[in-house]
Amino acid sequence: MRQELTQKQVRKLALSQRMQLSLDVLRMDTGRLRRRVRLELARNPALTCADPDLVRQPDDPRAGLIAQIGLLRLPAEELRIARDLVHCLDDRGLLADPLAEIAGWLATTPAVLENLLPHLHQIEAPGLFARDMAECFRLQLRARNRLDPWMDRLLDRLDLVAEGSLSAIAAFLGTDHEDARDMIAEIRSLTRAPLGIAAPDGPPPELELTAQGTLKPGAMLRLTLDDADVSAQALVAAVENRTRTLLRIGTALVEAQGPWLLGHGPRRPLTMTRLGAELGLSKSTVSRAIAGVVIRTPGGIVPLRELLRPAISSRNPGIDHESVLRTLARIIDDWPQGQRCTDGRLADELAARGIHLSRRTVAKYRLELETPKRVSC
């Protein structure tokens, strides 16, 4: 009896772990899932993947990092974690995923990783193993002995650097325009990809819509396993479950938004709640599954989230926010010269087109379009 009870507890625990892994994989965006799979491919030779970008290549710069880590004076367990951490880097060389999540992948704790990172930050090239772009730039500037207090503070406002506003930076730091110009130039001279791999513009499309309206799998991960490793089996099953769920959601989205995706129809209002109800999935499951996922269409790359937009109101159940803006912009552009254009008259014109809005709501939409600057009221 005791043995049977123990077997049931172990079986329930294993089932619970598999379910948790399946949920974790489902809510990963494309980039995070690929990093998770890359780690497992490096650790388990029985696991294979058809994606050539995830298979270790002879000229992979990650191999050079692992060789450098082997020269660090670290305890054996920390060396193991450090080598595995290399496979968790994104294509830029940064740790883009939450440290607590990465710690779970490596069967360690965030505190261990925090203590390990200063050692890894000494590796060539500077900026590797940073947790964000600001830290990546700090590491590079420190290596150049150029990280002064003003530069360190400016790295917390990279938005000002991107704008290139000398006045805003000078006011923020209390410096003059010449100093602000020099700091912008130095930050822009730094590399955003210390690993040396050309980072893609975005995640690879996991779904593809043909010109004939057929949905096909795109760059979806396909894993195979040559042995009975339990943890690897769980990962393969979790990835397959994510693929099935994503295809179900993608098929429903294409059925609803196919005309818009193919360029000959409007986008229909559709919410996660409604889509989930149609598929027998919860709203949270839909939200997890489409996070960071894009579809390739004849008109370009579209994030799946762009296919989910609520209607503007119960009075206009088939019209979304952007459709109203486009219609209102056309009405204003076609408004007869010299005739007074008021919110009330615009509301009447919209109503004639089947869009029923109050005058005050029309005024809000005009502010979004910035039409008060272009049309006298």
N, C-alpha and C positions, 0 to 999 in steps of 0.2 A: 504494500500500500504506500509506504514511504517513497519507494523508488518511482512508482507511477506518479505520485504527486510532484516529485522533483522533475520528472520528464515533462509534465504539463507546464510547470513553471518555466522551464528552459524554453519549451516550444513557444509559450506566450511571449517571453522576452524577445526571442528571435523574431517573431511575427511583428512585435511592436517596433523593433529596430528597423525592420524592412519597411514598415509603413511610414516611419519617420523619415527614412532616407528617401522614399518615394515622394513625400511631401516636400522635402528639402530640394530635391532635383526639379520638381514641378515649378517651384517658385524662383529658380535660378534663371537669370537672363542668359542669352546665348554666350556671351563672353565668359561669364562665371562658370557655366556648365563646361565649356571647353577647357578651362583651367583645371577644373576638378577632374575631368577625364584625363587630361595630360598627366596629372600627378599619378593617377592609378595606372596608366600605361607604363610609366617609368618604374613603378614599384612592382608590377605584376607582369612578368613576361608571358603568361598564359592569356592575357587580355590583349586583343588586337582591335584596330580601328581602321576603317577604309579611308579616313580623311588624311591625306598626305601631310597637311599642316600640323597634325598632332603626332605624327610618327617622327621619332628622333632622326635627324639628318646628320651626316658627317661634319657639315660646317655650321651646325647649330651653335650659336654663341653661348647657349646654356651649358654646353659641355665644358667650355672654357671657364665658366663660373664655378662649376663643380670642382674643376682642377684647382682653382685658386682657394676654394674653401678647404680642400685637403691640406693646404699649407698652414691653416690657422691652428693655433694651439688651443684647442677646445676639447672638453671631455667627449668620449665616444658618442654618447646619446645626443649631445648638442650638435655634433658633426652630422649625425644622421638626420636630425631635424633641419639643419641648415641646407643639406643637399636636397632634401625633399622640398624645401621652401623655394628652391630655384624653379621648380616646375609650377609653382603657384604664381609666378610673375606674369604680368600681361606682356604683350608684345613690346611695350615701351621699356619694360624692366621695373615696373612699379607693382606694389602690392595693392591692387585696386579693390580687393574684397575686404570686408571687415576682419580685423585681426582675430576676433573671437571665433568667427566661422572657420578661418584658416587653421586655427589651433585645433578645432574639432577634426578637421581633415587629417591633421598630423598626429592625433592622439596625444596632445600636450595641452598646455594652458597658455592663455594670453600673456601671463607674466613671464613665462619662459621665453616667448617670442620677443617680448619687450626687452629683456636682458640680452638677447642674442643679436638684435638689430644693430647696436653700435659696432659690433665686430664686423658685421656684413657691410656696414656703410664705409668701411675702410677699403673694400675691394674696388679694383679698377673695373669700369669707369665710375667716377663720382656721380651720385644720383641714383644708383641702383638700390633696390629694396626700400625706396621711399614709399610713404603711404599716400601721398598726394603730390600734386605738381609743386606746391609751395615748398614742401620738404625736399623734393628733388632739386629745386633751384638752390635751396639753402646748402645742401651738401656740395653742390658744384661751386658755389661761391666760397664756401669754407675751404675747399681744396685750393682755391686760387688766393686765399687769404684776403678776400674782398667782402666778407660778411660783416659790415659795420652796423651799428644800431639802426641807422636810417634805412639801410637796405633790408635789414631783418624785419622792420616794421612794414615796409612797403610790400613785402612778400605776402603779408596778410590781406592785401588789397590788390590782388592781381587783376581784378576788374578794372581798376584805374589804369594799370599798365596796358591792358587790352584796348582801352579807349584812347590811350595816348594823350590824355588831357594834362598838359603841363601845369595849368593853373590849379586843377583839382589836386594833383600830387604835391605841388608846392604848398598848398594850403594844408593838406593832410599832414605833411612832414615838418612844416615850418622851414622850408628851404627856398632857394630861388629857382627860377626857371632853368637856369643852366645846369644846376645839380640834378633837377628832375629829368632833364633831357639825357644827361649822362647815365643815370640809373636805368631809365627805360632802355637805352641802347645796350647796356651791359646785360640786363635781364633777357632781352631779345636775342642776345648772342649765345645764350645757354641752349643746350639740347633738351628737347622734350622726350627723347627716346634714348636713354643711355645704353640700353641693351643692343641697339644698332639694328633692330628689325624694323622694317618699314611697316608702320602701323596702318591697318586699313581705315578707310573713312568711317566705317560703321560695322555693325555686326553683319555677318553673311546672312542673306535671306534664307530662312528655313522653309519658306513656302514660295511657290511660284505659280502665277496665273498666266496661262497662255493667251494668245490673241483670240483663240476660239472659246475662251471662258472655262478651260479645264484647269482644275487645281492639281498641282503636282508637288511632291516633297522637294525641297531645295537642298540646302547644305545641312541636312539633319544628320546627327551623329548615328552611326551604326556600329555597334560593338559586337564582338564575338568572343567566346571564352572556350579555351581548350581543356580546362580541368574543372573540378568540382569545388573550387574555392568559394566558400559561402559568402564572404564580403563582396567578392567580385560578381557573383551571381546576383546579389541584391542590387548592385549598381547597374548591371545590364538590364535587369527587370525594371528598375526605376527609370532608366533612359527610355526603354521601350514604352512604358506607360506614359511618359511625357510626350513622346512622339505621337501616340494614338490620340491622346487628349488634344494636342495641338492641331492634328489633322481634323478632328471632329469640330473644333471651334473654327478652324480656318474654312472648312466646308460650309458651315452655317453662315459665316461672315460673307463669303463669296456669293452665296445664294441671296443674301439680303442686299449686298452692296456691289454685286457684279456689274450692273450697268454703269455705276459711277467709276469703278475701277477701270473699266474698258473705255471710258470717255464718252459714253452716249446715254447719260441719265444722271439725275441728282442723287446725292447721298441721302439715304433714309435715316431718320432718327432711330437709334437703337441703343439700349442701355445694357450694362452687364447683367443686371437683374433679370431683364427679359430674355436675354440670350441664354443665361444660365438655366432659366426655367424651361426654355425650349429643349435644352440638351440634358436636363436632369442633373445639372451641376450647380454648386453654390456660386454666389457672386465672387467670393474670395478665391475659389478655384480658378474661375475665369481670369480674375485679375492676376493671379500668380502665373498662369500659363502664358499669358500674352505679354508679360513684362519684358521689354527690350527686344521683342520679336518683330521682324519686318518681313514683308512679302514683296517679291519682285513682280511687277505688273508691266504690261506693254507701255504704260506711261511713266514708269520709274519705280523707285523703292518707296513703299508706304509702311509706316509702323501700324501694327494691328490696332493699337489704341485709337488711331485716327478713324477707324471704322465704327467706333462706338461713340455716338453723340446723342444726348437726350433731346427730346422735342422741347421747343421754347415754352410751351404751356399746354394745358389740357384743351384749350380752345383751338390750338394748332397742332394736333397730334402727329401730323406727317411732315413737320417743318422743323429744321434744326437752326441753330444760331447763325452759322455761316451762310445758309441759304437766305436768311432774312437780310443779312448784311449785303450780300451780292445783289439781291433784288432792290434794296433801298438805294444802293450806289448807282444802279442803272437808272432808276427813276430820277434821281437827282441830276445825273449826267445828261439825261434827255429833257430836263425841265426847260420849258420855253424861256428864252431870254426876255428879261424885263418883267416877267410875272412873279408876284410875291410867292415865295416858297415857305410855307409855315408847317409846323409839326402836325397840325390838324389836317391840312390838305394832303400831306404825305401819308398820314394814317388812312385817309380816304382812298388814296391811290393803292396802298398796300391791300386794303380790304377788297378792292376791285379785283385783285389778283389772288384772293383767297387767304390772305394773311391778316388776321384780326389783332391789332395792337392798339393800346391806348395812346393818347397824345404824349403822355409822359414817357412811356416806353420808347416811342419813336425818338423822342429827344435824347434818350440815353444812347440809342443806336447811332444817332447823328454824331454824338460826341466821340464814339468809337471811330467813326469814319473821318472825324475832324472836319465835317462839312461846314460848321459855322465860319471857318476861315475862307471857304470857297463859295458859299452861297449866302446871300443876304436873306435875313428873316424879317 
